Amino acid sequence: MKVATSQPFCLIYSLYQHEYLGYLWEPFIVQLNDRGELTLLHQSISSKNINEFAERLDDTDFELVKLIDAIQQEVVIKKFSSKKTTPTDFFLKVFDKNKGDKNVQDSICNYIESHRAKICPLLVDKRVFIMGNDGNPIREEVTIPTEPASVRFHVMRNADNTHYYPTIRHQGVKVEFQHRDAILLGEDPAWLLLDAKLYHFKPAVDGKKLKPFFHKKFIVIPKSIEEDYYRKFVSSLITLFDVYAKGFEIRSESFRPIPQLNLSENFIESATAGSSASSAVATDTDVTLTLSFNYGDHSFRFDSFTASANVSMETREDEYIFHKIQRDIPREKETIRMLRERNLHLRNGQAVLPKAEAFSWIQDHYEPLLEQGFVISQSPTDSKRYFLGYSSLQLSIHENRDWFDIFAVVRFGEYEIPFLQLKQLILDKKREFTLPNGEVAVIPESWFSQYSELFAFANDHDDEDHLILHKHHISLVQELQEESLAATIINRKLEKLRDFEEIEAYPLPQGLNGTLRPYQKAGYDWLRFLNQYQFGGCLADDMGLGKTLQTLSLLQSQYENGAKEASLIVMPTSLLYNWQLEIKKFTPMLRVLVYTGTYREKNIDLFNQYDIVLTSYGIVRIDVELLQRYPFHYIILDESQAIKNPGSNISKALSLLQSRFRLILSGTPLENSTMDLWSQMNFVNPGLLGSQSFFRNEFQIPIEKRGDEKKTQRLYSIIKPFMLRRHKSQVATELPEKVESIQYCAMSEEQEKAYEEAKSYYRNMILQHIEEEGIAKSQMVVLQGLTRLRQLANHPRMVDSEYEFSSGKLEEVLAKIETVVGEKHKILIFSQFVKHLDLVKSELEERGFPYAYLDGNTQDRQGQVELFQTNEQVPIFLISLKAGGLGLNLTAADYVFILDPWWNPAIEAQAIDRAHRIGQDKTVFTYKFISQNTVEEKILALQHSKQRLASELITTEDTFVKSLSKEDVLSLLE
């Protein structure tokens, strides 16, 4: 019987018993009647046909069906049999009582059990039934309580033997399970089916501890094995569970845990006995920090296998006394969390660290740890004794005429050491030296990260009592000054560069056709300042703050002040059209050449006829030998993260080009690695961050591998004068309430081919239909054709599932998503096509971006809204325009992406107002993505020409199509 997907239906999971495999599930789609009740119309589903019903299912359903498929008998046979066989032959042979293969039996049972352990927890909140003998999948419904049950074990020691049995309670009520036909659906952990209820347990219990009591009251332990039984079995039982004791004593002891951090050169196994966790291997340059907790006279190491209690057994003549020390696991975990916040990451209670890093960490956190009650010690078995006391460094800088004189003194406890003695040790990466008392002092890692660069640039003075540093490394001195380690006088020019607020105001160019907001004017002044002193720079404002406008203002001023050569602006191909529009809008006097395309004229003399040359990264890479012969005024890179890899061909090509000035634009100058910064800053100011190898050793490795915050601050202090980055939140008071932009997207080559073929087909078909039937009777054909073209403009895969190529719009959307998420903003992404959202969703999942999702079939709308509104880790909300255009308050978002233009702009405005409404304290940026040279552009034009109709009457696709004249249709299909 086929269930109609157009009518309401429900996915249920029906339990049945297989003769050999035990209890299994089969999923069914069941039709619902008008009252939402289950009917007899049902259909079995699997991974093969589940997509037919996908719109009303969730991810858990897909996972459940996949897991259930994996334990069906045909899959089991295929997995455990290399020969083609029938189910009857296979199971009779394998499970034969006399000749059956016990190893295969065990393997099958373990395989089935491992899947049951995954399936049972996923069934919570699903509808589960017991299948009837007649195959009726909904004979009896099973409830799954959300609250776990608990098990209490009773151990009764008598004169001749010991009785042992469990009892079960759920929500304070005893659950009678003995002689009640109880069924274990999962053994480890146990899931117990009883009276149409499926119980789980907390703490989790092995089903083997319950199963023997399904048909007996208790188990008898003979006196002859009593002591061994109590020492092994009862001890572990008391450790894990609530145990009622009779005939022996359980003493619960409670102490406040005292954390102890022990340093040792002797590596200790990080995995507990019997665990499969792998252990790191310590070398001669490593030490091990081990965390343990002292409870009275007892000490326990923390690891991931820690039980809530530790039990030891004491025997006194004929008595057994169990000492149960209840561990304060929440407090222990809080200690672990606190250490993690202090950048000490323990694995099973241990951290193996380089010596210098370990000692730097201890010295940095020594006092706070003592205040929190820590005991910090060194293993008494270590032969080498380390200095664990307080160390300090005092630095003074005196400005000379042509350089800075640098003096420093180091103290380790009571010993004072000239800093110059440590210079060679630091340059050679040697971290240890012996103090007069024989203790070994370890140079803190922060000194290496902070002063290796200073030493690399500094020279010894002739007097050999201090160092000298040339003044062009002023940023190093500035950082030391800001850390209150030194004071100096900086000349006015460099003082202004250090303090952005002190940069003078420059007049705006007369030919600028636009108004700069205050923060944009400040950015323009900064660009003019860099230009005046021949520095390169990086304008790194958030997306939507007007980097293009600030840049064009700079270029307009340059040409009004007499610049002769053309300026080259390099960008991704998808942005060429946007730049053309922006130049035409803001600086119409500037002459623009778009240097791209297969038939471009490769003649650099042509550049002299233009003020701006627009080209793509790909063209620069291809034409580098030609382009490097022209002396550009400015070379400007938009989305400059394209050169983040210094070894790439495009980075090498751009480094060969000539220009008086250089500027880069990027909302995300650092995407993956600090080397991204080196590559881009080295382009605008060669040598600013040293050589690539120097930068890698002194900045990249310490920052990325060890999380060195001081090194990070040092790096940013160097680049700060040459990078201007404003977040939207910083300049929100200077912005209007909404900033709306249209993002034109060039189609990919394959997409354009598919679009043009479809346009030609529908144009002929629609025109023929109009000629024969008239415009009024052709509306359905027009709507069908326009819808198909709009889908192709988004992504051809919405029309053709076999399409394997890219979509220009999707690539642009994903690039913008990465930028906005990288800037810590939240986005609403609207589309009227659920298929389009599915494509975006797949790409987000592949990139590891968390998201919320809402369309017409979403069951828990409020749950998705709250997930997005309250969870900082979920930056993206995918919403179908029809389902989410009204009734939602989504003020956590400050960006709105409209993936495809809606017929009625008012509907788009309602979608935008999900974020731009009362309670919103941030400026809302809206991006409407339009595929260039498609029906989407034509729809925008029609919206403007039919503004009154669009705003007052058009509410659906049908009414929009009815408003179209023959001329309108011809325009759309041009």
Secondary structure, DSSP 8 states (H G I E B T S, - for coil): ----TTS-EEEEEEEEEETTTEEEEEEEEEEE-TTS-EEEEEEE--TTTGGGGGGG--HHHHHHHHHHHTTSHHHHHHHH-SS---HHHHHHHHT-TTT--HHHHHHHHHHHHHHHHHHHHHTTTSEEEE--TT--TTSEEEB--SS-BEEEEEEEE-SSEEEEEEEEEETTEEE--TTTT-EEEEETTEEEEETTEEEEBSS---GGGTGGGSS-S-EEEEGGGHHHHIIIIIHHHHHHSEEEEESSEEEEE----EEEEEEESS---SS-TT---------TTEEEEEEEEEETTEEEE--TT--SEEEEEEEETTEEEEEEEE--HHHHHHHHHHHHHTT---BTTEEEEEHHHHHHHHHHHHHHHHHTT-EEEE-TT-SS-B--S-EEEEEEEEE-SSEEEEEEEEEETTEEEETHHHHHHHHTT--EEE-TTS-EEE--HHHHHHHHHHHHH-EE-TTSSSEEEEGGGHHHHHHHHHTTS------HHHHHHH-GGG-------TT--S---HHHHHHHHHHHHHHHTT--EEE---TTS-HHHHHHHHHHHHHHTT--S-EEEEE-GGGHHHHHHHHHHH-TTS-EEE--STT----GGGGGG-SEEEEEHHHHHHSHHHHTTSEEEEEEEESGGGG-STTSHHHHHHHT-EEEEEEEE-S-S-SS-THHHHHHHHHHSTTTT--HHHHIIIIIHHHHHH--HHHHHHHHHHHGGGEE---GGGSGGGS-SEEEEEEEE---HHHHHHHHHHHHHHHHHHHHHHHHH-SGGGHHHHHHHHHHHHHHHH-GGGT-TT--S--HHHHHHHHHHHHHHHTT--EEEEES-HHHHHHHHHHHHHHT--EEEE-TT-S-HHHHHHHHHH-TT--EEEEEHHHHSSS---TT--EEEESS--SSHHHHHHHHTTTSSTT--S-EEEEEEEETTSHHHHHHHHHHHTHHHHHHT--SHHHHHHT--HHHHHHHT-
